Amino acid sequence: MNFDRWVFWRDGYWWWSGPDGVPYAYVDNNYYPYDEQGNVTVKTPEVLAPPKNIPAATEGTSWKSPDGKRMVQLYGEHAEAFLYDTTSSQSVFLKYLGQGVEKARFTGGAGGKSLRILIDFKDGSFALTSEDGNPIDEEPSPSAPPSGPGSSSSNPQPPPNIPAPPRQQ
């Protein structure tokens, strides 16, 4: 009999052994590698504080979503991007998206697909956000198994290298 399995529960966490043999801990709806120092580094979105003066929605260059609900404004010498809600007659500031922005693009927003905003930066990097400007982490763990329940912590204990118990019949 073979008792191998995809994931297992230990010390309050789901664990998975990746194809490279590195154990991954399931934390906050994603699998994160367990490093040699005994830590699991959980990525958290970087939140940027908006500048003190938010420009009027009519200034600078802007891009509107295909559904007309959102607008990204590019303004100033630092090429700062601002997200606005345009569902009412007056545009409402929602979130500061960053500086050094080259352009903004939209996808989805029609046919039941969620609206996504792609921000292209001048340094060649990009950011993908939801319609509300919240970062979307589209980089899955390598060959991660299906999601399972878990708890949050940055230092769960490593999984044991023992086989699963035999099934009860």
Backbone as ProteinMPNN parsed JSONL, in Angstrom:
{"seq_chain_A": "MNFDRWVFWRDGYWWWSGPDGVPYAYVDNNYYPYDEQGNVTVKTPEVLAPPKNIPAATEGTSWKSPDGKRMVQLYGEHAEAFLYDTTSSQSVFLKYLGQGVEKARFTGGAGGKSLRILIDFKDGSFALTSEDGNPIDEEPSPSAPPSGPGSSSSNPQPPPNIPAPPRQQ", "coords_chain_A": {"N_chain_A": [[0.835, -1.188, 0.0], [0.393, 2.263, -0.679], [0.879, 5.204, 1.053], [1.153, 7.864, 0.42], [0.343, 11.351, 0.174], [-1.18, 14.424, -0.94], [-1.412, 16.808, 0.668], [-1.041, 17.552, 4.17], [-2.054, 17.799, 7.626], [-0.646, 19.553, 10.331], [0.268, 20.774, 13.479], [-1.655, 22.847, 13.36], [-1.613, 23.766, 10.72], [-1.851, 23.409, 7.148], [0.252, 21.43, 5.161], [2.497, 20.973, 2.419], [4.547, 19.137, 0.296], [6.692, 20.337, -2.001], [7.614, 19.91, -5.542], [10.347, 20.148, -5.602], [11.106, 19.221, -3.181], [10.988, 20.978, -1.076], [9.279, 21.974, 1.818], [6.011, 23.416, 2.012], [3.96, 25.794, 3.64], [0.528, 26.342, 4.302], [-0.867, 29.394, 4.372], [-2.986, 32.093, 4.882], [-4.565, 31.639, 2.496], [-2.682, 30.772, 0.565], [0.251, 28.97, -0.504], [3.379, 28.948, 1.089], [6.94, 28.845, 0.985], [8.905, 26.943, 3.316], [11.705, 27.966, 4.912], [15.297, 27.272, 5.313], [16.08, 28.363, 7.739], [13.996, 27.981, 9.391], [11.663, 29.491, 9.026], [8.63, 30.869, 7.703], [7.969, 32.954, 5.142], [5.545, 35.228, 4.713], [3.929, 36.877, 2.186], [2.901, 40.245, 2.108], [0.763, 42.804, 0.936], [2.187, 45.794, -0.356], [1.508, 48.917, 0.839], [0.955, 52.091, -0.339], [1.255, 55.419, 0.751], [-0.86, 58.121, -0.066], [-0.009, 61.187, -1.823], [0.129, 64.449, -0.22], [-1.442, 66.343, -1.514], [-4.059, 65.722, -3.525], [-4.692, 65.651, -6.917], [-7.213, 67.361, -8.94], [-9.74, 65.429, -10.545], [-9.923, 65.983, -13.229], [-7.476, 66.784, -14.171], [-4.239, 66.202, -15.758], [-3.363, 63.084, -17.447], [-5.672, 60.524, -18.355], [-7.223, 57.253, -18.049], [-10.051, 55.367, -18.822], [-12.091, 52.709, -17.586], [-13.484, 49.988, -19.533], [-16.162, 49.508, -18.777], [-16.856, 51.895, -17.702], [-16.792, 52.447, -14.972], [-14.479, 52.96, -13.523], [-11.558, 55.068, -13.286], [-8.215, 55.755, -14.085], [-5.883, 58.093, -13.22], [-3.093, 59.891, -14.372], [-0.636, 61.935, -13.154], [1.437, 64.842, -12.724], [4.992, 65.633, -12.11], [6.217, 63.396, -11.062], [4.895, 61.334, -12.164], [2.49, 60.195, -10.988], [-0.073, 57.88, -10.091], [-3.588, 57.761, -9.746], [-6.593, 56.375, -8.545], [-9.973, 56.487, -9.432], [-13.492, 56.384, -8.687], [-16.001, 56.319, -10.992], [-18.741, 56.095, -11.14], [-20.756, 57.829, -10.476], [-21.977, 61.206, -11.134], [-19.946, 62.869, -10.291], [-16.5, 62.343, -10.091], [-14.92, 60.18, -7.769], [-12.242, 60.011, -5.563], [-10.419, 57.046, -4.969], [-8.021, 55.518, -4.44], [-4.477, 55.761, -4.078], [-2.171, 54.779, -6.469], [0.557, 54.682, -7.011], [3.891, 55.855, -8.017], [5.936, 56.947, -10.833], [4.667, 55.891, -12.996], [3.802, 54.652, -16.199], [1.611, 53.958, -17.883], [-1.884, 52.94, -17.776], [-3.939, 50.04, -17.901], [-6.931, 48.191, -18.617], [-8.808, 45.22, -17.914], [-11.437, 42.828, -18.321], [-14.557, 43.339, -16.54], [-16.821, 43.098, -17.979], [-19.335, 40.827, -19.169], [-19.53, 39.242, -16.89], [-16.963, 38.997, -15.92], [-14.438, 39.883, -13.577], [-13.325, 43.217, -13.05], [-10.051, 44.235, -13.746], [-7.054, 46.045, -13.118], [-4.199, 47.008, -14.772], [-1.16, 48.321, -14.072], [1.422, 49.887, -15.644], [4.796, 50.491, -15.068], [7.452, 52.913, -15.414], [9.942, 51.754, -15.076], [9.748, 49.277, -16.165], [8.458, 47.367, -14.653], [5.322, 46.083, -13.316], [1.99, 46.342, -11.924], [-0.799, 44.552, -10.758], [-4.131, 45.123, -10.063], [-7.253, 45.0, -8.222], [-10.592, 46.173, -9.025], [-10.889, 48.054, -7.087], [-8.38, 48.92, -6.534], [-6.828, 47.285, -4.963], [-4.012, 45.206, -4.43], [-3.41, 42.346, -6.49], [-2.312, 39.181, -6.133], [-1.009, 37.309, -8.409], [0.84, 35.343, -8.637], [1.209, 32.142, -8.286], [2.135, 29.579, -5.904], [4.762, 27.299, -6.78], [3.503, 24.74, -8.713], [1.377, 24.366, -6.889], [-0.848, 22.585, -4.722], [-4.45, 22.025, -4.622], [-6.336, 24.549, -2.865], [-6.67, 24.683, 0.726], [-7.936, 24.64, 4.122], [-6.555, 26.828, 6.663], [-4.374, 28.536, 9.039], [-3.158, 31.765, 10.137], [0.227, 32.561, 10.468], [3.666, 33.306, 10.983], [5.694, 31.543, 11.53], [5.288, 28.554, 11.403], [5.647, 25.115, 12.512], [7.839, 22.671, 10.986], [6.779, 20.049, 8.697], [6.364, 16.575, 9.606], [8.275, 13.774, 8.448], [6.708, 11.423, 7.965], [4.717, 8.576, 7.072], [1.237, 8.573, 6.111], [-1.394, 7.505, 8.337], [-2.849, 4.187, 8.23], [-5.897, 3.622, 6.405], [-9.071, 3.563, 7.98], [-11.473, 0.98, 7.976]], "CA_chain_A": [[0.0, 0.0, 0.0], [1.095, 3.539, -0.73], [0.163, 6.162, 1.887], [1.509, 9.235, 0.058], [-0.785, 12.249, -0.013], [-0.81, 15.743, -1.43], [-1.248, 17.737, 1.79], [-1.353, 16.981, 5.476], [-2.289, 18.758, 8.701], [0.267, 19.413, 11.457], [0.42, 21.969, 14.301], [-2.583, 23.902, 12.976], [-1.354, 24.238, 9.358], [-1.756, 22.46, 6.058], [1.601, 21.37, 4.606], [2.624, 20.324, 1.119], [5.94, 18.993, -0.128], [6.79, 20.732, -3.401], [8.35, 19.007, -6.411], [11.771, 20.276, -5.3], [11.321, 18.683, -1.842], [10.824, 22.034, -0.081], [7.93, 21.99, 2.395], [5.253, 24.666, 1.914], [2.898, 25.936, 4.638], [-0.646, 27.045, 3.788], [-1.152, 30.541, 5.228], [-3.746, 33.15, 4.211], [-5.006, 31.224, 1.166], [-1.584, 30.537, -0.362], [1.34, 28.145, 0.004], [4.641, 29.668, 1.18], [8.02, 27.898, 1.297], [9.505, 26.897, 4.647], [13.131, 28.084, 4.609], [16.254, 26.515, 6.133], [16.187, 28.981, 9.058], [12.804, 27.65, 10.164], [10.673, 30.552, 8.898], [7.782, 30.965, 6.53], [7.791, 34.367, 4.83], [4.233, 35.466, 4.136], [3.909, 38.148, 1.473], [1.8, 41.157, 2.377], [0.799, 43.874, -0.061], [2.817, 47.056, 0.019], [0.521, 49.985, 0.743], [1.588, 53.391, -0.513], [0.494, 56.562, 1.243], [-1.043, 59.105, -1.136], [0.606, 62.482, -1.545], [-0.712, 65.344, 0.576], [-2.386, 67.035, -2.391], [-4.592, 64.882, -4.592], [-5.153, 66.565, -7.968], [-8.593, 67.229, -9.406], [-9.875, 64.299, -11.47], [-9.869, 66.455, -14.614], [-6.099, 67.161, -14.516], [-3.347, 65.131, -16.195], [-3.82, 62.092, -18.421], [-6.493, 59.515, -17.682], [-7.728, 56.09, -18.769], [-11.318, 54.895, -18.246], [-12.38, 51.285, -17.78], [-14.505, 49.776, -20.571], [-17.513, 49.592, -18.218], [-17.072, 53.273, -17.265], [-16.89, 52.557, -13.517], [-13.213, 53.36, -12.911], [-10.642, 55.885, -14.063], [-6.871, 55.93, -13.527], [-5.338, 59.394, -13.598], [-1.643, 60.034, -14.279], [-0.464, 63.366, -12.922], [2.605, 65.429, -12.089], [6.362, 65.342, -12.541], [6.605, 62.062, -10.574], [4.017, 60.385, -12.854], [1.724, 59.498, -9.954], [-1.357, 57.341, -10.551], [-4.693, 57.852, -8.799], [-7.769, 55.63, -8.982], [-11.236, 57.158, -9.137], [-14.778, 55.761, -8.969], [-16.716, 57.225, -11.898], [-20.117, 55.614, -11.293], [-21.698, 58.946, -10.289], [-21.646, 62.365, -11.968], [-18.688, 63.424, -9.764], [-15.477, 61.313, -9.85], [-14.552, 60.084, -6.355], [-10.925, 59.408, -5.359], [-10.442, 55.788, -4.22], [-6.746, 55.015, -3.965], [-3.214, 56.133, -4.712], [-1.626, 53.55, -7.04], [2.015, 54.695, -7.067], [4.552, 56.863, -8.848], [6.765, 56.373, -11.886], [3.742, 55.13, -13.838], [3.817, 54.976, -17.622], [0.233, 53.901, -18.37], [-2.798, 52.012, -17.107], [-4.788, 49.264, -18.809], [-8.029, 47.502, -17.946], [-9.319, 43.981, -18.488], [-12.645, 42.386, -17.633], [-15.583, 44.339, -16.303], [-17.987, 42.784, -18.808], [-19.583, 39.397, -19.312], [-19.347, 38.549, -15.617], [-15.552, 38.949, -15.523], [-14.032, 40.947, -12.655], [-12.475, 44.267, -13.604], [-8.672, 44.252, -13.271], [-6.303, 47.2, -13.59], [-2.773, 46.733, -14.933], [-0.384, 49.559, -14.039], [2.775, 49.727, -16.189], [5.718, 51.484, -14.531], [8.532, 53.322, -16.318], [11.114, 50.879, -14.916], [9.455, 47.994, -16.794], [7.663, 46.52, -13.773], [3.893, 46.334, -13.399], [1.181, 45.939, -10.777], [-2.152, 44.154, -11.109], [-5.003, 45.42, -8.938], [-8.694, 44.822, -8.388], [-11.264, 47.419, -9.404], [-10.76, 49.0, -5.976], [-6.974, 49.269, -6.371], [-6.142, 46.363, -4.059], [-3.098, 44.334, -5.183], [-3.789, 40.963, -6.76], [-1.117, 38.352, -6.237], [-1.278, 36.287, -9.41], [1.967, 34.433, -8.711], [0.936, 31.011, -7.403], [3.259, 28.752, -5.482], [5.038, 26.373, -7.868], [2.72, 23.508, -8.731], [0.663, 24.265, -5.614], [-2.037, 21.746, -4.741], [-5.668, 22.796, -4.383], [-6.39, 25.265, -1.589], [-7.275, 24.029, 1.878], [-8.042, 25.551, 5.26], [-5.305, 27.087, 7.372], [-4.332, 29.665, 9.95], [-2.081, 32.702, 9.878], [1.39, 32.623, 11.339], [4.865, 33.416, 10.166], [6.674, 30.528, 11.88], [4.763, 27.244, 11.772], [6.643, 24.05, 12.622], [7.931, 21.894, 9.748], [6.028, 18.803, 8.711], [7.168, 15.387, 9.854], [8.447, 12.914, 7.279], [6.126, 10.115, 8.314], [3.602, 8.26, 6.194], [-0.107, 8.721, 6.655], [-1.879, 6.292, 8.983], [-3.705, 3.378, 7.354], [-7.321, 3.991, 6.41], [-10.008, 2.737, 8.763], [-12.545, 0.465, 7.126]], "C_chain_A": [[0.878, 1.248, 0.0], [0.271, 4.567, 0.05], [0.566, 7.6, 1.596], [0.233, 10.056, -0.095], [-0.284, 13.622, -0.408], [-0.517, 16.716, -0.296], [-1.548, 17.0, 3.085], [-1.38, 18.085, 6.518], [-1.299, 18.497, 9.828], [0.389, 20.762, 12.161], [-0.447, 23.138, 13.825], [-2.396, 24.442, 11.575], [-1.44, 23.085, 8.371], [-0.351, 22.57, 5.489], [1.577, 20.618, 3.291], [4.099, 20.263, 0.774], [6.001, 19.251, -1.617], [7.625, 19.766, -4.217], [9.862, 19.051, -6.168], [12.111, 19.763, -3.901], [11.183, 19.704, -0.734], [9.417, 21.969, 0.486], [7.312, 23.386, 2.279], [4.175, 24.646, 2.986], [1.762, 26.742, 4.014], [-1.018, 28.133, 4.784], [-1.878, 31.59, 4.394], [-4.039, 32.831, 2.749], [-3.894, 31.077, 0.133], [-0.551, 29.645, 0.298], [2.634, 28.941, -0.045], [5.738, 28.695, 1.582], [8.538, 28.06, 2.721], [11.007, 26.918, 4.424], [14.006, 27.335, 5.602], [16.425, 27.088, 7.544], [14.957, 28.714, 9.92], [11.726, 28.711, 10.111], [9.843, 30.366, 7.642], [7.56, 32.452, 6.299], [6.482, 34.534, 4.087], [4.244, 36.841, 3.495], [2.692, 38.955, 1.891], [1.884, 42.296, 1.374], [1.444, 45.136, 0.497], [1.805, 48.169, -0.205], [1.251, 51.318, 0.696], [0.682, 54.492, 0.02], [0.334, 57.567, 0.1], [-0.328, 60.412, -0.799], [-0.387, 63.378, -0.802], [-1.782, 66.031, -0.263], [-2.803, 66.111, -3.529], [-5.142, 65.818, -5.664], [-6.623, 66.349, -8.317], [-8.638, 66.139, -10.471], [-9.753, 64.715, -12.93], [-8.454, 66.809, -15.06], [-5.295, 65.951, -14.971], [-3.961, 64.25, -17.266], [-4.661, 61.06, -17.689], [-6.914, 58.408, -18.64], [-8.993, 55.636, -18.054], [-11.499, 53.419, -18.54], [-13.468, 51.136, -18.839], [-15.942, 49.868, -20.044], [-17.839, 50.984, -17.671], [-17.119, 53.48, -15.763], [-15.62, 53.072, -12.846], [-12.394, 54.203, -13.875], [-9.307, 55.922, -13.333], [-6.329, 57.228, -14.108], [-3.828, 59.376, -13.4], [-1.358, 61.525, -14.209], [0.903, 63.686, -12.33], [3.954, 64.949, -12.599], [6.859, 63.98, -12.083], [5.746, 60.953, -11.189], [3.249, 59.521, -11.856], [0.357, 59.079, -10.49], [-2.369, 57.343, -9.413], [-5.891, 57.118, -9.383], [-9.031, 56.348, -8.52], [-12.419, 56.252, -9.464], [-15.549, 56.753, -9.824], [-18.157, 56.771, -12.132], [-21.15, 56.721, -11.091], [-21.237, 60.114, -11.167], [-20.329, 63.017, -11.541], [-17.71, 62.28, -9.509], [-15.039, 61.367, -8.399], [-13.209, 59.364, -6.238], [-11.052, 58.146, -4.507], [-9.081, 55.443, -3.615], [-5.583, 55.58, -4.771], [-2.558, 54.843, -5.186], [-0.106, 53.541, -7.16], [2.555, 55.805, -7.942], [5.476, 56.176, -9.844], [5.945, 55.538, -12.851], [3.834, 55.615, -15.278], [2.409, 55.004, -18.201], [-0.579, 52.914, -17.548], [-3.639, 51.317, -18.172], [-5.824, 48.529, -17.979], [-8.346, 46.205, -18.675], [-10.531, 43.551, -17.681], [-13.656, 43.513, -17.493], [-16.84, 44.124, -17.135], [-18.143, 41.276, -18.872], [-19.339, 38.606, -18.044], [-17.904, 38.448, -15.156], [-15.223, 40.14, -14.625], [-13.133, 41.952, -13.364], [-11.107, 44.198, -12.95], [-7.974, 45.456, -13.885], [-4.832, 46.82, -13.627], [-2.056, 48.075, -15.023], [1.015, 49.24, -14.551], [3.654, 50.859, -15.658], [6.845, 51.754, -15.517], [9.762, 52.427, -16.219], [10.892, 49.487, -15.51], [8.655, 47.049, -15.92], [6.181, 46.86, -13.955], [3.225, 45.902, -12.107], [-0.21, 45.609, -11.295], [-3.027, 44.382, -9.881], [-6.451, 45.076, -9.27], [-9.296, 46.156, -8.795], [-11.199, 48.473, -8.306], [-9.311, 49.366, -5.688], [-6.211, 48.383, -5.416], [-5.26, 45.415, -4.861], [-3.652, 42.922, -5.322], [-2.5, 40.192, -6.95], [-1.432, 37.195, -7.167], [-0.16, 35.27, -9.513], [1.718, 33.261, -7.765], [2.217, 30.315, -6.98], [3.519, 27.739, -6.582], [4.271, 25.071, -7.707], [1.941, 23.286, -7.438], [-0.56, 23.381, -5.738], [-3.273, 22.601, -4.523], [-5.67, 23.404, -2.989], [-7.079, 24.438, -0.518], [-7.317, 24.998, 3.03], [-6.688, 25.749, 5.928], [-5.417, 28.28, 8.274], [-3.175, 30.561, 9.586], [-0.993, 32.608, 10.931], [2.609, 32.721, 10.47], [5.891, 32.35, 10.493], [6.045, 29.205, 12.308], [5.882, 26.217, 11.81], [6.679, 23.229, 11.336], [7.149, 20.593, 9.852], [6.934, 17.629, 9.025], [7.277, 14.577, 8.57], [7.983, 11.506, 7.626], [4.97, 9.835, 7.37], [2.266, 8.466, 6.909], [-0.53, 7.428, 7.331], [-2.755, 5.486, 8.029], [-5.145, 3.799, 7.482], [-8.124, 3.019, 7.255], [-11.108, 2.245, 7.845], [-13.707, 0.002, 7.951]], "O_chain_A": [[1.953, 1.277, 0.598], [-0.903, 4.779, -0.255], [0.348, 8.477, 2.432], [-0.822, 9.527, -0.447], [0.891, 13.944, -0.233], [0.521, 17.378, -0.302], [-2.217, 15.967, 3.094], [-0.811, 19.16, 6.326], [-1.124, 17.351, 10.243], [0.593, 21.784, 11.506], [-0.019, 24.29, 13.883], [-2.963, 25.485, 11.248], [-1.144, 21.938, 8.705], [0.181, 23.671, 5.347], [0.743, 19.738, 3.076], [4.819, 21.246, 0.947], [5.441, 18.495, -2.411], [8.281, 18.89, -3.654], [10.572, 18.1, -6.492], [13.261, 19.852, -3.472], [11.253, 19.344, 0.441], [8.451, 21.914, -0.275], [7.997, 24.398, 2.426], [3.545, 23.615, 3.221], [2.002, 27.706, 3.287], [-1.434, 27.841, 5.905], [-1.42, 31.936, 3.305], [-3.79, 33.653, 1.867], [-4.143, 31.243, -1.061], [-0.483, 29.57, 1.525], [2.966, 29.538, -1.069], [5.515, 27.818, 2.417], [8.599, 29.167, 3.255], [11.548, 25.995, 3.815], [13.518, 26.826, 6.611], [16.865, 26.378, 8.448], [14.888, 29.175, 11.059], [10.942, 28.833, 11.052], [10.293, 29.785, 6.654], [7.02, 33.139, 7.166], [6.323, 34.044, 2.969], [4.526, 37.845, 4.15], [1.59, 38.42, 2.013], [2.983, 42.707, 1.002], [1.265, 45.488, 1.663], [1.303, 48.343, -1.315], [2.057, 51.635, 1.572], [-0.522, 54.491, -0.237], [1.293, 57.835, -0.624], [-0.075, 60.706, 0.369], [-1.586, 63.099, -0.763], [-2.892, 66.275, 0.21], [-1.993, 65.763, -4.388], [-5.965, 66.684, -5.366], [-7.199, 65.3, -8.029], [-7.675, 65.954, -11.215], [-9.5, 63.869, -13.787], [-8.251, 67.109, -16.236], [-5.616, 64.815, -14.621], [-4.945, 64.617, -17.907], [-4.393, 60.752, -16.528], [-6.958, 58.589, -19.857], [-9.014, 55.529, -16.827], [-11.111, 52.933, -19.602], [-14.282, 52.041, -19.028], [-16.844, 50.264, -20.783], [-18.961, 51.231, -17.228], [-17.451, 54.574, -15.307], [-15.674, 53.568, -11.72], [-12.508, 54.082, -15.095], [-9.262, 56.098, -12.115], [-6.319, 57.432, -15.322], [-3.339, 58.9, -12.375], [-1.776, 62.29, -15.079], [1.455, 62.915, -11.545], [4.054, 64.012, -13.391], [7.818, 63.453, -12.647], [5.845, 59.789, -10.798], [3.34, 58.293, -11.87], [-0.286, 59.816, -11.237], [-2.058, 56.981, -8.279], [-6.171, 57.225, -10.577], [-9.139, 56.764, -7.367], [-12.36, 55.453, -10.399], [-15.733, 57.904, -9.426], [-18.729, 57.028, -13.192], [-22.303, 56.566, -11.494], [-20.224, 60.014, -11.86], [-19.666, 63.654, -12.36], [-18.044, 61.339, -8.789], [-14.811, 62.445, -7.85], [-13.046, 58.254, -6.744], [-11.702, 58.157, -3.461], [-8.986, 55.115, -2.432], [-5.693, 55.839, -5.969], [-2.4, 53.907, -4.402], [0.473, 52.48, -7.392], [1.805, 56.586, -8.528], [5.765, 54.985, -9.725], [6.454, 54.593, -13.454], [3.932, 56.813, -15.545], [2.042, 55.937, -18.915], [-0.042, 52.159, -16.737], [-4.002, 51.904, -19.192], [-5.624, 48.276, -16.791], [-8.176, 46.1, -19.889], [-10.642, 43.868, -16.497], [-13.618, 44.503, -18.225], [-17.808, 44.874, -17.015], [-17.184, 40.536, -18.652], [-18.981, 37.429, -18.105], [-17.638, 37.87, -14.102], [-15.668, 41.26, -14.875], [-12.287, 41.58, -14.177], [-11.011, 44.111, -11.726], [-8.258, 45.843, -15.019], [-4.28, 46.362, -12.626], [-2.31, 48.867, -15.931], [1.719, 48.418, -13.965], [3.308, 52.034, -15.779], [7.153, 50.912, -16.36], [10.544, 52.344, -17.166], [11.748, 48.613, -15.375], [8.208, 46.01, -16.406], [5.834, 47.807, -14.661], [3.815, 45.188, -11.297], [-0.737, 46.3, -12.166], [-2.715, 43.903, -8.791], [-6.819, 44.888, -10.43], [-8.587, 47.157, -8.897], [-11.428, 49.654, -8.565], [-9.033, 50.05, -4.703], [-5.065, 48.682, -5.082], [-5.706, 44.871, -5.872], [-4.272, 42.381, -4.407], [-1.693, 40.514, -7.823], [-2.051, 36.213, -6.759], [-0.199, 34.408, -10.391], [1.985, 33.368, -6.568], [3.256, 30.451, -7.628], [2.576, 27.344, -7.269], [4.381, 24.391, -6.687], [1.852, 22.162, -6.945], [-1.246, 23.421, -6.76], [-3.149, 23.798, -4.263], [-5.088, 22.854, -2.054], [-7.946, 23.611, -0.802], [-6.772, 26.096, 2.92], [-5.783, 24.929, 5.771], [-6.438, 28.968, 8.281], [-2.302, 30.17, 8.811], [-1.266, 32.579, 12.131], [2.594, 32.264, 9.327], [6.895, 32.254, 9.786], [6.236, 28.769, 13.444], [6.941, 26.419, 11.215], [5.657, 23.1, 10.662], [6.889, 20.096, 10.948], [8.133, 17.672, 8.747], [6.425, 14.704, 7.691], [8.749, 10.543, 7.586], [4.309, 10.767, 6.913], [2.193, 8.523, 8.136], [-0.073, 6.354, 6.939], [-3.344, 6.054, 7.109], [-5.574, 4.276, 8.532], [-7.883, 1.812, 7.243], [-11.621, 3.005, 7.025], [-14.706, -0.465, 7.403]]}, "name": "protein", "num_of_chains": 1, "seq": "MNFDRWVFWRDGYWWWSGPDGVPYAYVDNNYYPYDEQGNVTVKTPEVLAPPKNIPAATEGTSWKSPDGKRMVQLYGEHAEAFLYDTTSSQSVFLKYLGQGVEKARFTGGAGGKSLRILIDFKDGSFALTSEDGNPIDEEPSPSAPPSGPGSSSSNPQPPPNIPAPPRQQ"}
